[in-house]
Amino acid sequence: MSQTDMFRLDGKVAFIPGGSGGIGSTLAAGVCEAGAKVAVVDRDGDGLERTCSLMREAGSEPLAIAADLTKKEEAERAVAETMNHFGRLDIIINAIGGGAGKVLFDAEEYPEPEWDWIMDLNLTSTLLANQAAVKAMIQGGRGGKVVNISSVRGQLGINAGYSAYVAAKGAINSLTRQWATEWAKHGITVNAIAPTFVDTPQVAMLLDDPDFKAGVVGRIPLGRVGETGDLLGPVLLFCSDASAFITGQILTIDGGLTATQ
């Protein structure tokens, strides 16, 4: 195997919850380009079909699965459909998440329904998807790769009412390390990426505000917000044989933001 071949994913099957979102769709297309077969999972049926149609136009043959992975039975069904279609599962990239800017409350007043929603979206979905996928990896006996998506907010507080979001992302960081220790005996590595603000349709309205954007960019030494493509290289590293001896790590992708804190 050449040095560059270590980053290829030929013959692998990737299971991507949230694969039709702004970040997930970029990762799904990139993993396909690296040679993997992909199951794109999302509860947004219209977005799922748009993403998979674009991937088919580019020459890929993704499996589209509509499922709500905040529910255990849905996560297990989605993994079963992937196994039935492809016969194996080697990689999971957990791209479900977000919602932080929609539910901002003072810490002493944070309402329970909004807390539960953020936790379900960002943490419960990661837990249930990983449990279902890793069971399939263990049964397959070929090892596997787990990639979680955290955030710089898993490390840094912010004076803006983000209690639930920082709690969820901090938990993902801790679980990434915990799962890495437990699943190593099965040849499964577990890592996470922790980006700062990434330009996606979900946050387009915020970035359209010049003052808001200037405030974000002003805290980032590289002088710009993240793009979805900035996440692809690190994710391919964690999905490939190039990271065979890397597990339990949270890689910050933030243009230097946390270096200044």
Rosetta silent file (secondary structure, phi, psi, omega in degrees, C-alpha in Angstrom):
SEQUENCE: MSQTDMFRLDGKVAFIPGGSGGIGSTLAAGVCEAGAKVAVVDRDGDGLERTCSLMREAGSEPLAIAADLTKKEEAERAVAETMNHFGRLDIIINAIGGGAGKVLFDAEEYPEPEWDWIMDLNLTSTLLANQAAVKAMIQGGRGGKVVNISSVRGQLGINAGYSAYVAAKGAINSLTRQWATEWAKHGITVNAIAPTFVDTPQVAMLLDDPDFKAGVVGRIPLGRVGETGDLLGPVLLFCSDASAFITGQILTIDGGLTATQ
SCORE:     score description
SCORE:     0.000 S_00000001
   1 L     0.000  129.016  177.516    0.000    0.000    0.000 S_00000001
   2 L   -75.545  168.751 -179.777    1.379    3.422   -0.950 S_00000001
   3 L   -59.779  -43.588 -177.982    1.311    6.331    1.476 S_00000001
   4 H   -72.842  -27.035  178.541   -1.626    7.984   -0.279 S_00000001
   5 H   -63.125  -21.791 -179.934   -3.551    4.707   -0.537 S_00000001
   6 H   -62.189  -22.046 -178.484   -3.880    4.764    3.250 S_00000001
   7 H   -92.150   -3.275  179.346   -6.507    7.482    2.855 S_00000001
   8 L   -77.982  154.448 -178.947   -8.640    5.467    0.418 S_00000001
   9 L  -123.778   24.642 -178.131  -11.885    3.834    1.556 S_00000001
  10 L   -57.933  134.120  178.860  -12.400    1.335   -1.249 S_00000001
  11 L    84.170   -5.374 -179.476  -14.543   -1.611   -0.205 S_00000001
  12 L   -92.886  156.718  175.390  -15.763    0.117    2.944 S_00000001
  13 E  -119.746  124.968 -179.916  -19.357    0.984    3.827 S_00000001
  14 E  -108.605  133.762  178.355  -20.065    4.261    5.636 S_00000001
  15 E  -107.643  118.939 -170.514  -23.244    4.922    7.617 S_00000001
  16 E  -124.869   89.838  171.768  -23.892    8.674    7.860 S_00000001
  17 E   -64.404  139.008 -176.396  -26.690    9.935   10.126 S_00000001
  18 L    74.230   21.735 -172.776  -27.536   13.524    9.242 S_00000001
  19 L   -72.710   -5.511  177.031  -26.041   12.931    5.818 S_00000001
  20 L  -105.218    4.432  177.794  -28.313   15.360    4.000 S_00000001
  21 L   -77.862  179.726 -177.952  -27.443   18.375    6.192 S_00000001
  22 H   -59.589  -43.816  177.232  -25.040   21.135    5.310 S_00000001
  23 H   -81.516  -46.036 -175.447  -22.049   19.337    6.828 S_00000001
  24 H   -59.879  -38.029 -178.435  -23.286   15.769    6.346 S_00000001
  25 H   -67.474  -37.360  176.021  -23.873   16.107    2.598 S_00000001
  26 H   -64.926  -42.709 -179.539  -20.307   17.334    2.043 S_00000001
  27 H   -67.824  -39.939  179.534  -18.918   14.461    4.097 S_00000001
  28 H   -61.923  -45.871  179.584  -21.124   11.885    2.342 S_00000001
  29 H   -64.497  -39.421 -178.870  -19.977   13.041   -1.102 S_00000001
  30 H   -68.789  -39.189  177.725  -16.337   13.111   -0.018 S_00000001
  31 H   -65.036  -39.585  175.339  -16.420    9.646    1.491 S_00000001
  32 H   -60.876  -44.909 -179.127  -17.948    8.332   -1.740 S_00000001
  33 H   -62.141  -28.710  178.101  -15.202   10.006   -3.767 S_00000001
  34 L   -81.086   -0.411  172.561  -12.651    8.251   -1.544 S_00000001
  35 L   112.364   -5.369 -176.975  -14.143    4.912   -2.601 S_00000001
  36 L   -82.713  154.966  165.662  -16.682    4.027    0.090 S_00000001
  37 E   -90.334  146.043 -168.592  -20.268    2.971   -0.389 S_00000001
  38 E  -131.143  134.961  166.447  -22.583    5.170    1.657 S_00000001
  39 E  -103.487  115.525  179.713  -25.875    4.916    3.504 S_00000001
  40 E   -96.235  123.004 -174.846  -27.240    8.444    3.940 S_00000001
  41 E  -120.215  131.761  178.126  -29.662    8.652    6.859 S_00000001
  42 E  -162.002  152.084  175.529  -31.901   11.591    7.709 S_00000001
  43 L   -88.397  -10.037  175.152  -35.405   12.275    8.962 S_00000001
  44 L   -86.596   95.360 -175.129  -35.788   15.072    6.399 S_00000001
  45 H   -60.529  -39.825 -179.706  -37.097   13.052    3.470 S_00000001
  46 H   -66.777  -45.510  178.444  -36.922   15.913    0.964 S_00000001
  47 H   -64.126  -37.030  178.225  -33.367   16.822    1.925 S_00000001
  48 H   -60.812  -45.750 -178.926  -32.397   13.172    1.845 S_00000001
  49 H   -67.965  -38.482  178.147  -33.651   12.759   -1.712 S_00000001
  50 H   -62.219  -46.772 -178.766  -31.958   15.978   -2.879 S_00000001
  51 H   -61.979  -46.842 -177.403  -28.629   14.914   -1.438 S_00000001
  52 H   -68.895  -33.246  177.068  -28.793   11.395   -2.852 S_00000001
  53 H   -63.841  -43.034  178.450  -29.904   12.667   -6.266 S_00000001
  54 H   -64.626  -37.575  179.253  -26.859   14.946   -6.448 S_00000001
  55 H   -68.192  -38.096  177.926  -24.612   12.075   -5.412 S_00000001
  56 H   -65.891  -38.763  177.695  -26.109    9.830   -8.092 S_00000001
  57 H   -62.309  -28.458  179.008  -25.527   12.525  -10.704 S_00000001
  58 L   -86.304    2.367  175.801  -21.865   12.500   -9.628 S_00000001
  59 L   100.187    4.206  178.277  -21.682    8.745  -10.226 S_00000001
  60 L   -91.509  166.110  177.391  -22.274    7.406   -6.709 S_00000001
  61 L  -130.086   70.473 -177.838  -24.963    4.933   -5.649 S_00000001
  62 L   -72.806  154.408  170.836  -25.938    5.920   -2.108 S_00000001
  63 E   -96.428  123.013  179.195  -28.566    4.149   -0.059 S_00000001
  64 E   -96.624  126.942  179.966  -31.155    6.643    1.238 S_00000001
  65 E  -129.140  118.204  175.312  -32.754    5.797    4.602 S_00000001
  66 E   -86.653  119.166 -178.221  -35.402    7.977    6.212 S_00000001
  67 L  -161.590  150.532  175.436  -35.170    7.561    9.977 S_00000001
  68 L  -102.904  103.197 -172.669  -35.261    9.527   13.229 S_00000001
  69 L   -83.728   11.703  166.230  -32.119    8.462   15.071 S_00000001
  70 L   -84.479    0.472  178.536  -33.225    9.990   18.352 S_00000001
  71 L  -118.005  128.843 -174.425  -35.298    6.805   18.648 S_00000001
  72 H   -57.711  -45.064 -177.034  -33.566    3.475   19.395 S_00000001
  73 H   -66.477  -31.092  177.873  -35.801    1.358   17.159 S_00000001
  74 H   -71.182  -40.699  177.308  -35.249    3.743   14.240 S_00000001
  75 H   -61.853  -44.035 -179.796  -31.472    3.631   14.679 S_00000001
  76 H   -67.508  -36.579  177.244  -31.501   -0.159   14.727 S_00000001
  77 H   -64.815  -42.774 -178.879  -33.769   -0.287   11.671 S_00000001
  78 H   -63.358  -40.269  177.051  -31.482    2.049    9.723 S_00000001
  79 H   -66.844  -40.649  178.583  -28.436   -0.080   10.515 S_00000001
  80 H   -61.688  -40.904  177.742  -30.342   -3.245    9.576 S_00000001
  81 H   -63.611  -39.309  177.728  -31.293   -1.717    6.209 S_00000001
  82 H   -63.146  -45.319  179.594  -27.649   -0.806    5.611 S_00000001
  83 H   -64.735  -41.084  179.722  -26.517   -4.346    6.431 S_00000001
  84 H   -64.669  -35.429 -176.258  -29.209   -5.894    4.249 S_00000001
  85 H   -81.116  -45.992 -173.400  -28.252   -3.667    1.311 S_00000001
  86 H  -103.459  -20.647  179.592  -24.440   -3.663    1.523 S_00000001
  87 L    83.828    0.283 -179.776  -23.700   -6.716    3.669 S_00000001
  88 L  -165.064  166.364  175.266  -21.338   -4.865    5.980 S_00000001
  89 L  -147.915  121.852 -173.895  -20.788   -1.636    7.921 S_00000001
  90 L  -115.696  -25.806 -171.172  -17.299   -0.244    8.516 S_00000001
  91 E  -138.664  138.574  166.860  -17.654    3.467    9.284 S_00000001
  92 E  -126.312  130.570  174.675  -20.127    5.695   11.072 S_00000001
  93 E  -117.679  112.760 -175.563  -19.952    9.494   10.783 S_00000001
  94 E   -87.637   96.023 -175.357  -22.391   11.155   13.174 S_00000001
  95 L  -105.386   12.687  174.383  -23.444   14.340   11.370 S_00000001
  96 L   -81.815  138.507  176.203  -26.721   14.987   13.211 S_00000001
  97 L   160.575 -174.601  178.722  -26.670   18.071   15.409 S_00000001
  98 L   110.179 -155.278  175.963  -27.043   21.810   15.736 S_00000001
  99 L    83.615   -4.156 -171.872  -29.927   23.908   16.952 S_00000001
 100 H   -60.046  -46.180 -175.501  -27.906   25.888   19.488 S_00000001
 101 H   -70.639   -9.297 -178.104  -28.741   29.357   18.215 S_00000001
 102 H   -88.145  -17.494 -175.488  -32.468   28.625   18.191 S_00000001
 103 L  -136.833   76.702 -179.431  -32.849   28.072   21.942 S_00000001
 104 L  -103.643  122.476 -178.125  -30.750   30.522   23.929 S_00000001
 105 L  -141.499  150.409  173.578  -31.705   31.007   27.580 S_00000001
 106 L   -58.035  143.237 -174.036  -30.009   32.226   30.741 S_00000001
 107 H   -56.756  -38.815 -176.899  -28.449   29.279   32.566 S_00000001
 108 H   -75.941   -8.741 -178.626  -30.592   29.723   35.677 S_00000001
 109 H  -120.692    8.166 -171.526  -33.772   29.728   33.580 S_00000001
 110 L   -59.606  119.680 -174.006  -32.975   27.132   30.902 S_00000001
 111 L   -76.312  143.957 -175.613  -36.327   25.381   30.219 S_00000001
 112 H   -61.773  -42.154 -179.686  -36.509   21.604   30.342 S_00000001
 113 H   -60.250  -41.456  179.396  -38.283   21.045   26.968 S_00000001
 114 H   -70.429  -36.775  174.437  -35.603   22.992   25.071 S_00000001
 115 H   -58.436  -48.698 -178.600  -32.863   21.245   27.079 S_00000001
 116 H   -62.292  -39.469 -179.545  -34.318   17.860   26.125 S_00000001
 117 H   -63.341  -46.922  179.104  -34.586   18.853   22.449 S_00000001
 118 H   -64.010  -40.366  179.328  -30.935   19.929   22.208 S_00000001
 119 H   -65.675  -43.067  177.852  -29.800   16.807   24.065 S_00000001
 120 H   -61.333  -47.150 -175.707  -31.843   14.516   21.828 S_00000001
 121 H   -65.209  -41.864 -172.184  -30.622   16.198   18.650 S_00000001
 122 H   -99.812  -32.213 -174.117  -26.936   16.344   19.552 S_00000001
 123 H  -109.028  -50.456 -177.960  -26.269   13.633   22.141 S_00000001
 124 H   -61.860  -41.018  179.167  -28.997   10.983   22.113 S_00000001
 125 H   -60.854  -39.769  178.277  -28.784   10.621   18.321 S_00000001
 126 H   -66.458  -43.833  178.437  -25.022   10.062   18.585 S_00000001
 127 H   -59.262  -54.037 -173.672  -25.444    7.510   21.367 S_00000001
 128 H   -68.165  -40.073  178.521  -28.160    5.464   19.652 S_00000001
 129 H   -64.124  -43.292  179.862  -26.589    5.564   16.192 S_00000001
 130 H   -65.482  -42.750  179.442  -23.215    4.469   17.565 S_00000001
 131 H   -58.191  -47.622 -178.155  -24.686    1.659   19.624 S_00000001
 132 H   -65.919  -44.449 -176.895  -26.531    0.211   16.634 S_00000001
 133 H   -68.753  -42.026 -176.841  -23.634    0.653   14.196 S_00000001
 134 H   -68.555  -33.039  173.725  -20.934   -0.658   16.522 S_00000001
 135 H   -58.066  -41.171  178.141  -22.937   -3.811   17.245 S_00000001
 136 H   -67.041  -39.252  177.792  -22.853   -4.480   13.500 S_00000001
 137 H   -62.864  -45.352 -179.906  -19.104   -3.759   13.373 S_00000001
 138 H   -61.333  -44.082  179.457  -18.430   -6.130   16.266 S_00000001
 139 H   -63.059  -35.649 -179.870  -20.509   -8.843   14.621 S_00000001
 140 H   -69.908  -26.994  175.539  -18.647   -8.311   11.348 S_00000001
 141 L    71.553   19.418 -178.952  -15.300   -8.871   13.065 S_00000001
 142 L  -113.292   12.411 -174.735  -13.381   -6.457   10.799 S_00000001
 143 L    76.504 -162.361  179.279  -12.973   -3.555   13.201 S_00000001
 144 E   171.437  176.201 -177.769  -14.376   -0.171   12.292 S_00000001
 145 E  -130.943  127.116  174.598  -14.225    3.605   12.489 S_00000001
 146 E  -114.570  126.973  177.579  -16.452    5.904   14.539 S_00000001
 147 E  -125.332  116.932  177.484  -16.310    9.639   13.863 S_00000001
 148 E  -100.100  153.090  175.420  -18.329   12.001   16.050 S_00000001
 149 E  -110.613  112.102  177.687  -18.925   15.687   15.390 S_00000001
 150 L  -100.991 -145.478 -178.162  -18.416   17.817   18.462 S_00000001
 151 L  -164.090  157.137  171.516  -17.787   21.569   18.634 S_00000001
 152 H   -59.234  -21.625  178.615  -15.382   24.060   20.160 S_00000001
 153 H   -71.669   -7.621  170.150  -18.323   24.661   22.511 S_00000001
 154 H   -76.479  -14.187 -179.859  -17.489   21.302   24.059 S_00000001
 155 L  -113.171  -32.199 -170.969  -14.359   23.010   25.398 S_00000001
 156 L  -119.885  133.697  171.460  -15.261   26.694   25.708 S_00000001
 157 L   -77.055  167.824  177.612  -18.158   28.446   27.367 S_00000001
 158 L  -149.869  136.344 -176.162  -19.835   31.450   25.763 S_00000001
 159 L   -80.759   65.740 -175.040  -21.883   34.209   27.384 S_00000001
 160 L  -151.287   24.371  172.605  -24.885   33.604   25.118 S_00000001
 161 L    76.745   31.579 -173.880  -27.262   31.088   26.689 S_00000001
 162 L   -98.082   26.549 -171.698  -25.751   27.872   25.277 S_00000001
 163 H   -51.960  -49.368 -176.618  -26.037   25.682   28.406 S_00000001
 164 H   -66.427  -41.733 -176.401  -27.674   22.685   26.720 S_00000001
 165 H   -66.032  -46.548 -179.886  -25.473   22.794   23.632 S_00000001
 166 H   -65.968  -32.977  177.047  -22.167   22.999   25.501 S_00000001
 167 H   -65.372  -43.321 -179.731  -23.326   20.205   27.797 S_00000001
 168 H   -64.446  -45.417 -177.516  -24.192   17.969   24.835 S_00000001
 169 H   -72.273  -34.684  174.324  -20.924   18.609   23.008 S_00000001
 170 H   -63.481  -37.892  176.856  -18.869   18.223   26.178 S_00000001
 171 H   -65.567  -38.559  177.613  -20.563   14.870   26.716 S_00000001
 172 H   -62.207  -40.184  176.893  -19.705   13.814   23.166 S_00000001
 173 H   -60.267  -45.912 -179.020  -16.035   14.600   23.873 S_00000001
 174 H   -66.176  -41.583  179.514  -16.100   12.474   27.034 S_00000001
 175 H   -68.230  -32.880  176.083  -17.960    9.621   25.351 S_00000001
 176 H   -57.792  -44.207  178.823  -15.522    9.675   22.432 S_00000001
 177 H   -69.205  -41.103 -179.063  -12.721    8.900   24.893 S_00000001
 178 H   -64.998  -48.170  179.608  -14.803    6.359   26.802 S_00000001
 179 H   -63.118  -35.472  178.545  -15.954    4.481   23.706 S_00000001
 180 H   -59.794  -39.880 -179.144  -12.389    4.478   22.377 S_00000001
 181 H   -72.267  -36.902 -176.786  -11.231    2.607   25.458 S_00000001
 182 H   -77.348  -35.864 -172.648  -14.120    0.132   25.418 S_00000001
 183 H   -95.983   -1.822  178.623  -14.215   -0.644   21.705 S_00000001
 184 H   -60.017  -35.920 -178.096  -10.462   -0.846   21.088 S_00000001
 185 H   -64.255  -17.164  177.069  -10.540   -4.563   21.843 S_00000001
 186 H   -96.877    6.203 -178.168  -12.797   -4.970   18.785 S_00000001
 187 L    74.585   22.982 -178.704  -10.393   -3.062   16.517 S_00000001
 188 E  -106.395  124.442  175.285  -12.743   -0.057   16.432 S_00000001
 189 E   -96.667  148.496 -177.818  -11.290    3.452   16.681 S_00000001
 190 E  -133.384  118.335  179.633  -13.374    6.369   17.972 S_00000001
 191 E  -138.293  169.661  179.508  -12.466    9.989   17.284 S_00000001
 192 E  -141.529  153.226  168.295  -14.216   13.335   16.946 S_00000001
 193 E  -108.768  148.267 -178.025  -13.817   16.626   15.157 S_00000001
 194 E  -130.397   86.748 -178.569  -14.663   19.871   16.953 S_00000001
 195 E   -80.996  160.548  166.134  -15.241   22.713   14.492 S_00000001
 196 L   -87.122 -158.875 -177.556  -15.960   26.342   15.210 S_00000001
 197 L   -56.837  124.917 -178.765  -18.649   28.245   13.310 S_00000001
 198 E  -118.175  134.124 -178.083  -19.189   26.592    9.916 S_00000001
 199 E   -74.503  104.517  177.304  -20.984   28.287    7.008 S_00000001
 200 L  -134.046  165.636  176.494  -24.048   26.127    6.275 S_00000001
 201 H   -56.437  -28.045 -178.616  -27.634   26.888    5.234 S_00000001
 202 H   -62.092  -28.899 -176.246  -28.615   26.420    8.873 S_00000001
 203 H  -116.992   14.132 -176.021  -26.732   29.595    9.863 S_00000001
 204 H   -57.968  -41.100 -178.077  -27.034   31.607    6.643 S_00000001
 205 H   -64.446  -36.264  178.292  -29.334   34.212    8.209 S_00000001
 206 H   -65.608  -43.993 -177.870  -26.852   34.825   11.022 S_00000001
 207 H   -72.627  -16.486  175.276  -23.948   35.309    8.618 S_00000001
 208 L   -73.056  -14.279  176.432  -26.026   37.712    6.550 S_00000001
 209 L   -86.467  110.330 -175.406  -25.785   40.105    9.497 S_00000001
 210 H   -57.257  -37.551 -179.250  -22.496   42.005    8.931 S_00000001
 211 H   -68.013  -41.482  178.648  -22.054   42.808   12.628 S_00000001
 212 H   -63.459  -47.790 -178.332  -22.591   39.206   13.684 S_00000001
 213 H   -61.882  -41.437  179.582  -20.204   37.882   11.048 S_00000001
 214 H   -62.643  -36.616  178.365  -17.555   40.452   11.939 S_00000001
 215 H   -65.494  -40.030  178.558  -17.796   39.399   15.584 S_00000001
 216 H   -67.575  -51.346 -176.323  -17.290   35.741   14.694 S_00000001
 217 H   -63.760  -32.786 -178.722  -14.451   36.333   12.223 S_00000001
 218 H   -64.640  -20.254  178.913  -12.740   38.728   14.627 S_00000001
 219 L   -92.519   -5.205 -174.575  -12.167   35.877   17.099 S_00000001
 220 L  -107.658  114.635 -176.741  -10.631   33.533   14.497 S_00000001
 221 L   -54.507  -35.068  179.600   -6.912   34.098   13.736 S_00000001
 222 L   -76.077   -4.953  167.879   -7.223   32.797   10.160 S_00000001
 223 L    76.794   26.237  175.841   -9.797   35.509    9.547 S_00000001
 224 L  -158.768  163.474  172.465  -12.779   33.574    8.219 S_00000001
 225 L   -81.034  166.065  179.328  -15.517   31.197    9.286 S_00000001
 226 E   -74.222  153.225  171.490  -15.199   27.501    8.524 S_00000001
 227 E  -110.564  154.717 -178.911  -16.431   25.910    5.309 S_00000001
 228 L   -59.447  -33.111  179.100  -17.892   22.415    5.158 S_00000001
 229 H   -64.444  -23.065  178.153  -14.937   21.373    2.994 S_00000001
 230 H   -65.952  -20.844 -177.331  -12.572   22.225    5.850 S_00000001
 231 H   -89.020  -18.740 -171.258  -13.989   19.248    7.759 S_00000001
 232 H   -65.751  -46.907 -178.532  -13.600   16.663    5.000 S_00000001
 233 H   -57.430  -51.105  177.217   -9.840   16.058    5.229 S_00000001
 234 H   -59.760  -37.989  179.115   -9.851   15.386    8.990 S_00000001
 235 H   -66.544  -42.036  177.390  -12.900   13.125    8.656 S_00000001
 236 H   -61.924  -37.222  175.357  -11.232   11.129    5.858 S_00000001
 237 H   -58.067  -50.484 -176.132   -8.185   10.750    8.101 S_00000001
 238 H   -70.724  -21.375  178.561  -10.281    9.317   10.927 S_00000001
 239 H   -86.077  -15.270 -168.199  -12.217    7.030    8.541 S_00000001
 240 L  -107.363  174.333  177.410   -9.140    5.591    6.840 S_00000001
 241 H   -68.109  -13.973  178.113   -6.201    3.327    7.602 S_00000001
 242 H   -63.502  -20.006  179.623   -4.064    6.467    7.924 S_00000001
 243 H  -109.556   30.498 -174.936   -5.438    6.784   11.481 S_00000001
 244 L   -58.597  -27.926 -177.610   -4.924    3.135   12.445 S_00000001
 245 L  -112.951   25.700  178.658   -3.093    4.125   15.667 S_00000001
 246 L  -120.294  121.335  175.578   -5.253    7.144   16.548 S_00000001
 247 L  -154.770  151.880 -180.000   -8.225    6.756   18.868 S_00000001
 248 L    76.076   20.777 -175.465   -9.941    8.728   21.604 S_00000001
 249 L  -106.987  146.301  173.072   -8.950   12.075   20.089 S_00000001
 250 E  -116.283  111.012 -177.013  -10.934   15.285   19.580 S_00000001
 251 E   -94.301  117.055 -179.458   -9.436   17.300   16.716 S_00000001
 252 E   -82.863  128.400 -179.030  -10.275   21.003   16.889 S_00000001
 253 E  -122.494   90.417 -165.306  -10.902   22.615   13.495 S_00000001
 254 L  -142.346   14.774  179.390  -11.253   26.278   14.333 S_00000001
 255 L    61.354   19.358  178.616   -8.855   28.477   12.374 S_00000001
 256 L    96.673    4.157 -176.011   -6.847   28.996   15.556 S_00000001
 257 L   -55.529  -52.260 -174.877   -9.751   30.131   17.774 S_00000001
 258 H   -71.211  -18.589  175.973   -8.967   27.920   20.772 S_00000001
 259 H   -67.073  -20.049 -179.084   -5.262   28.790   20.542 S_00000001
 260 H   -95.440   -2.368 -174.613   -6.207   32.308   21.617 S_00000001
 261 L   -95.561    0.000    0.000   -8.318   31.283   24.612 S_00000001
